Amino acid sequence: GDARYAQEMKLLDIVKQEDSGVSTNDHASRIHGLGIRLSALIAFAYAHDCWDWPTWMIVRDIVKPATKVNRCRYGDLREMKDCFGPATVFMSHCWGAKFGDLIGAACHGARKDRVVWIDIFAVRQWPGNDADLNFRGVIKRCGALVVSTSPVDGLKEFEVGRLQRTIDAYLATDEGKLAKKATPFFRLWCIVELVAAIVLNVPIVVKGGSVTSSHGIYEYDTKCIGKLMNNLTYMIDVEASECFVRADYNREMEVVRNLE
């Protein structure tokens, strides 16, 4: 309704005003400081029992309700301050993939004091968050970028091959459409983050795997990925990457196209 819309627009303006007085460099430093400690990330998943949820559900059912009153970032919540600090690793991931897989990729082979930057905790999940969407300054401040890649049933057992018509035929199936929502190399924001890391000479590590549980203990299985990585070698198409908001695609792809 009109009243609710007017209220939302006022809140949007407040969010923009809060960020407008800070330089781009200072803002990047600020949100870079909202990396989550691995111990806190694991505790978060156990506390909410959300290992098997898609990441978008974490945002809808946990992050947004917790930040609704003041439209802040989750990492800025007063009661969460001891859980966050300057990130050492930037995590690139899909909101359509399982949240537990992201945790597994963040923890696998890591030092216990690793601090990871995850957008759902460090970016306002409310309108007016334009300043938070420039991830390049955050990536520049991290020692590495890790890409969390979950298994895709149809791509881990057979070779799609190099022929474009075969690839297009697979992506047109229901299974292929789901794969595009849950695989980082088909998603605009993940592509943007990868491009930024390449340009900034930040090391990139691609992690493929999924968490499995046994008696409440979660482990990161890297063998379940099968032939997925081989298939993705021939399937990445930057121009065909997708995102929810078309304006984001137009803006970010313009930046990517203008890079060397």
C-alpha positions as protocol buffer text, in pm:
chain_id: "A"
residue {
  index: 1
  type: GLY
  ca { x: 0 y: 0 z: 0 }
}
residue {
  index: 2
  type: ASP
  ca { x: 92 y: 367 z: -35 }
}
residue {
  index: 3
  type: ALA
  ca { x: 160 y: 418 z: 336 }
}
residue {
  index: 4
  type: ARG
  ca { x: 396 y: 122 z: 355 }
}
residue {
  index: 5
  type: TYR
  ca { x: 569 y: 227 z: 34 }
}
residue {
  index: 6
  type: ALA
  ca { x: 624 y: 580 z: 170 }
}
residue {
  index: 7
  type: GLN
  ca { x: 764 y: 434 z: 492 }
}
residue {
  index: 8
  type: GLU
  ca { x: 1003 y: 209 z: 300 }
}
residue {
  index: 9
  type: MET
  ca { x: 1126 y: 501 z: 90 }
}
residue {
  index: 10
  type: LYS
  ca { x: 1200 y: 699 z: 407 }
}
residue {
  index: 11
  type: LEU
  ca { x: 1396 y: 406 z: 550 }
}
residue {
  index: 12
  type: LEU
  ca { x: 1582 y: 370 z: 221 }
}
residue {
  index: 13
  type: ASP
  ca { x: 1685 y: 736 z: 237 }
}
residue {
  index: 14
  type: ILE
  ca { x: 1804 y: 694 z: 596 }
}
residue {
  index: 15
  type: VAL
  ca { x: 2025 y: 400 z: 494 }
}
residue {
  index: 16
  type: LYS
  ca { x: 2175 y: 598 z: 206 }
}
residue {
  index: 17
  type: GLN
  ca { x: 2236 y: 900 z: 428 }
}
residue {
  index: 18
  type: GLU
  ca { x: 2422 y: 688 z: 682 }
}
residue {
  index: 19
  type: ASP
  ca { x: 2669 y: 573 z: 417 }
}
residue {
  index: 20
  type: SER
  ca { x: 2691 y: 890 z: 208 }
}
residue {
  index: 21
  type: GLY
  ca { x: 2928 y: 1076 z: 439 }
}
residue {
  index: 22
  type: VAL
  ca { x: 3200 y: 811 z: 419 }
}
residue {
  index: 23
  type: SER
  ca { x: 3459 y: 788 z: 142 }
}
residue {
  index: 24
  type: THR
  ca { x: 3469 y: 478 z: -79 }
}
residue {
  index: 25
  type: ASN
  ca { x: 3801 y: 373 z: 73 }
}
residue {
  index: 26
  type: ASP
  ca { x: 3684 y: 418 z: 432 }
}
residue {
  index: 27
  type: HIS
  ca { x: 3360 y: 235 z: 358 }
}
residue {
  index: 28
  type: ALA
  ca { x: 3551 y: -60 z: 210 }
}
residue {
  index: 29
  type: SER
  ca { x: 3762 y: -74 z: 527 }
}
residue {
  index: 30
  type: ARG
  ca { x: 3449 y: -64 z: 739 }
}
residue {
  index: 31
  type: ILE
  ca { x: 3270 y: -354 z: 576 }
}
residue {
  index: 32
  type: HIS
  ca { x: 3597 y: -548 z: 536 }
}
residue {
  index: 33
  type: GLY
  ca { x: 3601 y: -541 z: 916 }
}
residue {
  index: 34
  type: LEU
  ca { x: 3278 y: -744 z: 920 }
}
residue {
  index: 35
  type: GLY
  ca { x: 3437 y: -1079 z: 845 }
}
residue {
  index: 36
  type: ILE
  ca { x: 3300 y: -1363 z: 1057 }
}
residue {
  index: 37
  type: ARG
  ca { x: 3530 y: -1586 z: 1262 }
}
residue {
  index: 38
  type: LEU
  ca { x: 3512 y: -1955 z: 1168 }
}
residue {
  index: 39
  type: SER
  ca { x: 3420 y: -2053 z: 1523 }
}
residue {
  index: 40
  type: ALA
  ca { x: 3128 y: -1808 z: 1513 }
}
residue {
  index: 41
  type: LEU
  ca { x: 3020 y: -1925 z: 1167 }
}
residue {
  index: 42
  type: ILE
  ca { x: 3005 y: -2288 z: 1281 }
}
residue {
  index: 43
  type: ALA
  ca { x: 2824 y: -2189 z: 1603 }
}
residue {
  index: 44
  type: PHE
  ca { x: 2572 y: -1989 z: 1396 }
}
residue {
  index: 45
  type: ALA
  ca { x: 2487 y: -2295 z: 1184 }
}
residue {
  index: 46
  type: TYR
  ca { x: 2445 y: -2520 z: 1488 }
}
residue {
  index: 47
  type: ALA
  ca { x: 2241 y: -2260 z: 1678 }
}
residue {
  index: 48
  type: HIS
  ca { x: 1996 y: -2213 z: 1390 }
}
residue {
  index: 49
  type: ASP
  ca { x: 2019 y: -2573 z: 1260 }
}
residue {
  index: 50
  type: CYS
  ca { x: 2051 y: -2430 z: 910 }
}
residue {
  index: 51
  type: TRP
  ca { x: 2330 y: -2638 z: 754 }
}
residue {
  index: 52
  type: ASP
  ca { x: 2099 y: -2773 z: 484 }
}
residue {
  index: 53
  type: TRP
  ca { x: 1915 y: -2448 z: 405 }
}
residue {
  index: 54
  type: PRO
  ca { x: 1981 y: -2258 z: 82 }
}
residue {
  index: 55
  type: THR
  ca { x: 2160 y: -1933 z: 162 }
}
residue {
  index: 56
  type: TRP
  ca { x: 1869 y: -1716 z: 49 }
}
residue {
  index: 57
  type: MET
  ca { x: 1661 y: -1874 z: 327 }
}
residue {
  index: 58
  type: ILE
  ca { x: 1924 y: -1773 z: 585 }
}
residue {
  index: 59
  type: VAL
  ca { x: 1878 y: -1414 z: 468 }
}
residue {
  index: 60
  type: ARG
  ca { x: 1498 y: -1431 z: 471 }
}
residue {
  index: 61
  type: ASP
  ca { x: 1443 y: -1615 z: 799 }
}
residue {
  index: 62
  type: ILE
  ca { x: 1743 y: -1518 z: 1014 }
}
residue {
  index: 63
  type: VAL
  ca { x: 1935 y: -1213 z: 890 }
}
residue {
  index: 64
  type: LYS
  ca { x: 1646 y: -987 z: 791 }
}
residue {
  index: 65
  type: PRO
  ca { x: 1432 y: -1046 z: 1103 }
}
residue {
  index: 66
  type: ALA
  ca { x: 1737 y: -975 z: 1321 }
}
residue {
  index: 67
  type: THR
  ca { x: 1816 y: -647 z: 1142 }
}
residue {
  index: 68
  type: LYS
  ca { x: 1465 y: -525 z: 1063 }
}
residue {
  index: 69
  type: VAL
  ca { x: 1439 y: -256 z: 1332 }
}
residue {
  index: 70
  type: ASN
  ca { x: 1740 y: -44 z: 1231 }
}
residue {
  index: 71
  type: ARG
  ca { x: 1817 y: -191 z: 885 }
}
residue {
  index: 72
  type: CYS
  ca { x: 2177 y: -255 z: 986 }
}
residue {
  index: 73
  type: ARG
  ca { x: 2423 y: -518 z: 871 }
}
residue {
  index: 74
  type: TYR
  ca { x: 2409 y: -844 z: 1066 }
}
residue {
  index: 75
  type: GLY
  ca { x: 2773 y: -800 z: 1167 }
}
residue {
  index: 76
  type: ASP
  ca { x: 2687 y: -459 z: 1316 }
}
residue {
  index: 77
  type: LEU
  ca { x: 2441 y: -606 z: 1567 }
}
residue {
  index: 78
  type: ARG
  ca { x: 2568 y: -514 z: 1913 }
}
residue {
  index: 79
  type: GLU
  ca { x: 2532 y: -867 z: 2048 }
}
residue {
  index: 80
  type: MET
  ca { x: 2738 y: -1007 z: 1758 }
}
residue {
  index: 81
  type: LYS
  ca { x: 3042 y: -776 z: 1781 }
}
residue {
  index: 82
  type: ASP
  ca { x: 3276 y: -1042 z: 1926 }
}
residue {
  index: 83
  type: CYS
  ca { x: 3202 y: -1272 z: 1631 }
}
residue {
  index: 84
  type: PHE
  ca { x: 3339 y: -1039 z: 1363 }
}
residue {
  index: 85
  type: GLY
  ca { x: 3670 y: -883 z: 1262 }
}
residue {
  index: 86
  type: PRO
  ca { x: 3886 y: -791 z: 958 }
}
residue {
  index: 87
  type: ALA
  ca { x: 3850 y: -1065 z: 698 }
}
residue {
  index: 88
  type: THR
  ca { x: 4147 y: -1268 z: 578 }
}
residue {
  index: 89
  type: VAL
  ca { x: 3954 y: -1459 z: 308 }
}
residue {
  index: 90
  type: PHE
  ca { x: 3671 y: -1345 z: 81 }
}
residue {
  index: 91
  type: MET
  ca { x: 3405 y: -1614 z: 23 }
}
residue {
  index: 92
  type: SER
  ca { x: 3233 y: -1618 z: -316 }
}
residue {
  index: 93
  type: HIS
  ca { x: 2918 y: -1831 z: -323 }
}
residue {
  index: 94
  type: CYS
  ca { x: 2563 y: -1872 z: -455 }
}
residue {
  index: 95
  type: TRP
  ca { x: 2254 y: -1793 z: -256 }
}
residue {
  index: 96
  type: GLY
  ca { x: 2085 y: -2089 z: -425 }
}
residue {
  index: 97
  type: ALA
  ca { x: 2342 y: -2337 z: -288 }
}
residue {
  index: 98
  type: LYS
  ca { x: 2338 y: -2510 z: 50 }
}
residue {
  index: 99
  type: PHE
  ca { x: 2466 y: -2289 z: 332 }
}
residue {
  index: 100
  type: GLY
  ca { x: 2653 y: -2579 z: 491 }
}
residue {
  index: 101
  type: ASP
  ca { x: 2860 y: -2620 z: 175 }
}
residue {
  index: 102
  type: LEU
  ca { x: 2976 y: -2260 z: 211 }
}
residue {
  index: 103
  type: ILE
  ca { x: 3081 y: -2331 z: 569 }
}
residue {
  index: 104
  type: GLY
  ca { x: 3264 y: -2644 z: 456 }
}
residue {
  index: 105
  type: ALA
  ca { x: 3452 y: -2452 z: 187 }
}
residue {
  index: 106
  type: ALA
  ca { x: 3541 y: -2179 z: 436 }
}
residue {
  index: 107
  type: CYS
  ca { x: 3677 y: -2426 z: 694 }
}
residue {
  index: 108
  type: HIS
  ca { x: 3839 y: -2691 z: 473 }
}
residue {
  index: 109
  type: GLY
  ca { x: 4216 y: -2683 z: 522 }
}
residue {
  index: 110
  type: ALA
  ca { x: 4191 y: -2353 z: 709 }
}
residue {
  index: 111
  type: ARG
  ca { x: 4371 y: -2222 z: 1014 }
}
residue {
  index: 112
  type: LYS
  ca { x: 4139 y: -2199 z: 1312 }
}
residue {
  index: 113
  type: ASP
  ca { x: 4186 y: -1822 z: 1329 }
}
residue {
  index: 114
  type: ARG
  ca { x: 4065 y: -1762 z: 973 }
}
residue {
  index: 115
  type: VAL
  ca { x: 3811 y: -1481 z: 938 }
}
residue {
  index: 116
  type: VAL
  ca { x: 3591 y: -1500 z: 628 }
}
residue {
  index: 117
  type: TRP
  ca { x: 3396 y: -1227 z: 452 }
}
residue {
  index: 118
  type: ILE
  ca { x: 3044 y: -1345 z: 367 }
}
residue {
  index: 119
  type: ASP
  ca { x: 2807 y: -1098 z: 204 }
}
residue {
  index: 120
  type: ILE
  ca { x: 2493 y: -1194 z: 397 }
}
residue {
  index: 121
  type: PHE
  ca { x: 2658 y: -1086 z: 723 }
}
residue {
  index: 122
  type: ALA
  ca { x: 2858 y: -783 z: 601 }
}
residue {
  index: 123
  type: VAL
  ca { x: 2613 y: -623 z: 356 }
}
residue {
  index: 124
  type: ARG
  ca { x: 2285 y: -459 z: 453 }
}
residue {
  index: 125
  type: GLN
  ca { x: 2007 y: -684 z: 326 }
}
residue {
  index: 126
  type: TRP
  ca { x: 1777 y: -385 z: 281 }
}
residue {
  index: 127
  type: PRO
  ca { x: 1707 y: -127 z: 8 }
}
residue {
  index: 128
  type: GLY
  ca { x: 1951 y: 161 z: -5 }
}
residue {
  index: 129
  type: ASN
  ca { x: 2258 y: -59 z: 41 }
}
residue {
  index: 130
  type: ASP
  ca { x: 2428 y: 66 z: -279 }
}
residue {
  index: 131
  type: ALA
  ca { x: 2752 y: 155 z: -100 }
}
residue {
  index: 132
  type: ASP
  ca { x: 2790 y: -202 z: 25 }
}
residue {
  index: 133
  type: LEU
  ca { x: 2768 y: -354 z: -323 }
}
residue {
  index: 134
  type: ASN
  ca { x: 3116 y: -249 z: -434 }
}
residue {
  index: 135
  type: PHE
  ca { x: 3305 y: -558 z: -320 }
}
residue {
  index: 136
  type: ARG
  ca { x: 3629 y: -471 z: -497 }
}
residue {
  index: 137
  type: GLY
  ca { x: 3770 y: -274 z: -203 }
}
residue {
  index: 138
  type: VAL
  ca { x: 3698 y: -567 z: 28 }
}
residue {
  index: 139
  type: ILE
  ca { x: 3857 y: -823 z: -204 }
}
residue {
  index: 140
  type: LYS
  ca { x: 4167 y: -602 z: -230 }
}
residue {
  index: 141
  type: ARG
  ca { x: 4209 y: -619 z: 148 }
}
residue {
  index: 142
  type: CYS
  ca { x: 4183 y: -1001 z: 166 }
}
residue {
  index: 143
  type: GLY
  ca { x: 4465 y: -1250 z: 128 }
}
residue {
  index: 144
  type: ALA
  ca { x: 4264 y: -1483 z: -95 }
}
residue {
  index: 145
  type: LEU
  ca { x: 3925 y: -1544 z: -254 }
}
residue {
  index: 146
  type: VAL
  ca { x: 3764 y: -1886 z: -208 }
}
residue {
  index: 147
  type: VAL
  ca { x: 3483 y: -1996 z: -440 }
}
residue {
  index: 148
  type: SER
  ca { x: 3238 y: -2239 z: -282 }
}
residue {
  index: 149
  type: THR
  ca { x: 3104 y: -2479 z: -544 }
}
residue {
  index: 150
  type: SER
  ca { x: 2835 y: -2734 z: -458 }
}
residue {
  index: 151
  type: PRO
  ca { x: 2783 y: -3061 z: -649 }
}
residue {
  index: 152
  type: VAL
  ca { x: 2528 y: -3073 z: -931 }
}
residue {
  index: 153
  type: ASP
  ca { x: 2382 y: -3419 z: -989 }
}
residue {
  index: 154
  type: GLY
  ca { x: 2359 y: -3389 z: -1366 }
}
residue {
  index: 155
  type: LEU
  ca { x: 2713 y: -3258 z: -1406 }
}
residue {
  index: 156
  type: LYS
  ca { x: 2908 y: -3485 z: -1177 }
}
residue {
  index: 157
  type: GLU
  ca { x: 2838 y: -3813 z: -1354 }
}
residue {
  index: 158
  type: PHE
  ca { x: 2873 y: -3746 z: -1726 }
}
residue {
  index: 159
  type: GLU
  ca { x: 3074 y: -3526 z: -1961 }
}
residue {
  index: 160
  type: VAL
  ca { x: 2867 y: -3253 z: -2124 }
}
residue {
  index: 161
  type: GLY
  ca { x: 3150 y: -3189 z: -2370 }
}
residue {
  index: 162
  type: ARG
  ca { x: 3274 y: -2880 z: -2552 }
}
residue {
  index: 163
  type: LEU
  ca { x: 2997 y: -2843 z: -2810 }
}
residue {
  index: 164
  type: GLN
  ca { x: 2785 y: -2535 z: -2745 }
}
residue {
  index: 165
  type: ARG
  ca { x: 2466 y: -2703 z: -2862 }
}
residue {
  index: 166
  type: THR
  ca { x: 2516 y: -2985 z: -2610 }
}
residue {
  index: 167
  type: ILE
  ca { x: 2582 y: -2735 z: -2332 }
}
residue {
  index: 168
  type: ASP
  ca { x: 2277 y: -2526 z: -2429 }
}
residue {
  index: 169
  type: ALA
  ca { x: 2059 y: -2838 z: -2441 }
}
residue {
  index: 170
  type: TYR
  ca { x: 2161 y: -2933 z: -2087 }
}
residue {
  index: 171
  type: LEU
  ca { x: 2112 y: -2582 z: -1946 }
}
residue {
  index: 172
  type: ALA
  ca { x: 1763 y: -2571 z: -2100 }
}
residue {
  index: 173
  type: THR
  ca { x: 1650 y: -2873 z: -1893 }
}
residue {
  index: 174
  type: ASP
  ca { x: 1493 y: -2835 z: -1548 }
}
residue {
  index: 175
  type: GLU
  ca { x: 1809 y: -2979 z: -1398 }
}
residue {
  index: 176
  type: GLY
  ca { x: 2020 y: -2731 z: -1593 }
}
residue {
  index: 177
  type: LYS
  ca { x: 1808 y: -2436 z: -1480 }
}
residue {
  index: 178
  type: LEU
  ca { x: 1855 y: -2539 z: -1116 }
}
residue {
  index: 179
  type: ALA
  ca { x: 2228 y: -2580 z: -1177 }
}
residue {
  index: 180
  type: LYS
  ca { x: 2251 y: -2221 z: -1300 }
}
residue {
  index: 181
  type: LYS
  ca { x: 2100 y: -2094 z: -975 }
}
residue {
  index: 182
  type: ALA
  ca { x: 2332 y: -2294 z: -749 }
}
residue {
  index: 183
  type: THR
  ca { x: 2666 y: -2279 z: -933 }
}
residue {
  index: 184
  type: PRO
  ca { x: 2885 y: -1970 z: -885 }
}
residue {
  index: 185
  type: PHE
  ca { x: 3022 y: -1965 z: -1239 }
}
residue {
  index: 186
  type: PHE
  ca { x: 2672 y: -1900 z: -1375 }
}
residue {
  index: 187
  type: ARG
  ca { x: 2593 y: -1614 z: -1133 }
}
residue {
  index: 188
  type: LEU
  ca { x: 2672 y: -1249 z: -1205 }
}
residue {
  index: 189
  type: TRP
  ca { x: 2796 y: -1150 z: -861 }
}
residue {
  index: 190
  type: CYS
  ca { x: 3034 y: -1445 z: -839 }
}
residue {
  index: 191
  type: ILE
  ca { x: 3170 y: -1361 z: -1185 }
}
residue {
  index: 192
  type: VAL
  ca { x: 3217 y: -997 z: -1077 }
}
residue {
  index: 193
  type: GLU
  ca { x: 3406 y: -1109 z: -766 }
}
residue {
  index: 194
  type: LEU
  ca { x: 3629 y: -1345 z: -965 }
}
residue {
  index: 195
  type: VAL
  ca { x: 3709 y: -1075 z: -1219 }
}
residue {
  index: 196
  type: ALA
  ca { x: 3800 y: -835 z: -937 }
}
residue {
  index: 197
  type: ALA
  ca { x: 4032 y: -1091 z: -778 }
}
residue {
  index: 198
  type: ILE
  ca { x: 4203 y: -1155 z: -1112 }
}
residue {
  index: 199
  type: VAL
  ca { x: 4255 y: -783 z: -1179 }
}
residue {
  index: 200
  type: LEU
  ca { x: 4379 y: -723 z: -822 }
}
residue {
  index: 201
  type: ASN
  ca { x: 4610 y: -1029 z: -828 }
}
residue {
  index: 202
  type: VAL
  ca { x: 4436 y: -1179 z: -526 }
}
residue {
  index: 203
  type: PRO
  ca { x: 4488 y: -1560 z: -519 }
}
residue {
  index: 204
  type: ILE
  ca { x: 4175 y: -1761 z: -608 }
}
residue {
  index: 205
  type: VAL
  ca { x: 4097 y: -2104 z: -465 }
}
residue {
  index: 206
  type: VAL
  ca { x: 3803 y: -2302 z: -603 }
}
residue {
  index: 207
  type: LYS
  ca { x: 3656 y: -2544 z: -349 }
}
residue {
  index: 208
  type: GLY
  ca { x: 3418 y: -2815 z: -467 }
}
residue {
  index: 209
  type: GLY
  ca { x: 3229 y: -3023 z: -215 }
}
residue {
  index: 210
  type: SER
  ca { x: 2935 y: -3062 z: 19 }
}
residue {
  index: 211
  type: VAL
  ca { x: 2881 y: -3115 z: 392 }
}
residue {
  index: 212
  type: THR
  ca { x: 2752 y: -3445 z: 519 }
}
residue {
  index: 213
  type: SER
  ca { x: 2644 y: -3517 z: 876 }
}
residue {
  index: 214
  type: SER
  ca { x: 2678 y: -3815 z: 1103 }
}
residue {
  index: 215
  type: HIS
  ca { x: 2546 y: -3803 z: 1460 }
}
residue {
  index: 216
  type: GLY
  ca { x: 2549 y: -3423 z: 1456 }
}
residue {
  index: 217
  type: ILE
  ca { x: 2907 y: -3395 z: 1326 }
}
residue {
  index: 218
  type: TYR
  ca { x: 2952 y: -3227 z: 988 }
}
residue {
  index: 219
  type: GLU
  ca { x: 3230 y: -3308 z: 742 }
}
residue {
  index: 220
  type: TYR
  ca { x: 3320 y: -3155 z: 405 }
}
residue {
  index: 221
  type: ASP
  ca { x: 3316 y: -3418 z: 131 }
}
residue {
  index: 222
  type: THR
  ca { x: 3524 y: -3315 z: -171 }
}
residue {
  index: 223
  type: LYS
  ca { x: 3487 y: -3642 z: -361 }
}
residue {
  index: 224
  type: CYS
  ca { x: 3115 y: -3596 z: -426 }
}
residue {
  index: 225
  type: ILE
  ca { x: 3189 y: -3328 z: -686 }
}
residue {
  index: 226
  type: GLY
  ca { x: 3266 y: -3591 z: -955 }
}
residue {
  index: 227
  type: LYS
  ca { x: 3323 y: -3447 z: -1305 }
}
residue {
  index: 228
  type: LEU
  ca { x: 3164 y: -3110 z: -1229 }
}
residue {
  index: 229
  type: MET
  ca { x: 3486 y: -2909 z: -1262 }
}
residue {
  index: 230
  type: ASN
  ca { x: 3570 y: -3073 z: -1596 }
}
residue {
  index: 231
  type: ASN
  ca { x: 3227 y: -2981 z: -1728 }
}
residue {
  index: 232
  type: LEU
  ca { x: 3245 y: -2623 z: -1600 }
}
residue {
  index: 233
  type: THR
  ca { x: 3570 y: -2571 z: -1789 }
}
residue {
  index: 234
  type: TYR
  ca { x: 3367 y: -2546 z: -2111 }
}
residue {
  index: 235
  type: MET
  ca { x: 3045 y: -2397 z: -1973 }
}
residue {
  index: 236
  type: ILE
  ca { x: 3151 y: -2059 z: -1830 }
}
residue {
  index: 237
  type: ASP
  ca { x: 2995 y: -1772 z: -2025 }
}
residue {
  index: 238
  type: VAL
  ca { x: 3041 y: -1434 z: -1858 }
}
residue {
  index: 239
  type: GLU
  ca { x: 2784 y: -1256 z: -2075 }
}
residue {
  index: 240
  type: ALA
  ca { x: 2522 y: -1520 z: -1993 }
}
residue {
  index: 241
  type: SER
  ca { x: 2567 y: -1495 z: -1618 }
}
residue {
  index: 242
  type: GLU
  ca { x: 2244 y: -1429 z: -1429 }
}
residue {
  index: 243
  type: CYS
  ca { x: 2125 y: -1226 z: -1131 }
}
residue {
  index: 244
  type: PHE
  ca { x: 1793 y: -1131 z: -977 }
}
residue {
  index: 245
  type: VAL
  ca { x: 1805 y: -757 z: -1055 }
}
residue {
  index: 246
  type: ARG
  ca { x: 1860 y: -657 z: -1418 }
}
residue {
  index: 247
  type: ALA
  ca { x: 1997 y: -316 z: -1321 }
}
residue {
  index: 248
  type: ASP
  ca { x: 2274 y: -491 z: -1126 }
}
residue {
  index: 249
  type: TYR
  ca { x: 2364 y: -692 z: -1436 }
}
residue {
  index: 250
  type: ASN
  ca { x: 2379 y: -385 z: -1659 }
}
residue {
  index: 251
  type: ARG
  ca { x: 2592 y: -187 z: -1414 }
}
residue {
  index: 252
  type: GLU
  ca { x: 2836 y: -460 z: -1317 }
}
residue {
  index: 253
  type: MET
  ca { x: 2881 y: -600 z: -1668 }
}
residue {
  index: 254
  type: GLU
  ca { x: 2969 y: -254 z: -1791 }
}
residue {
  index: 255
  type: VAL
  ca { x: 3253 y: -248 z: -1540 }
}
residue {
  index: 256
  type: VAL
  ca { x: 3368 y: -597 z: -1644 }
}
residue {
  index: 257
  type: ARG
  ca { x: 3360 y: -511 z: -2017 }
}
residue {
  index: 258
  type: ASN
  ca { x: 3574 y: -200 z: -1962 }
}
residue {
  index: 259
  type: LEU
  ca { x: 3851 y: -389 z: -1784 }
}
residue {
  index: 260
  type: GLU
  ca { x: 4160 y: -512 z: -1962 }
}
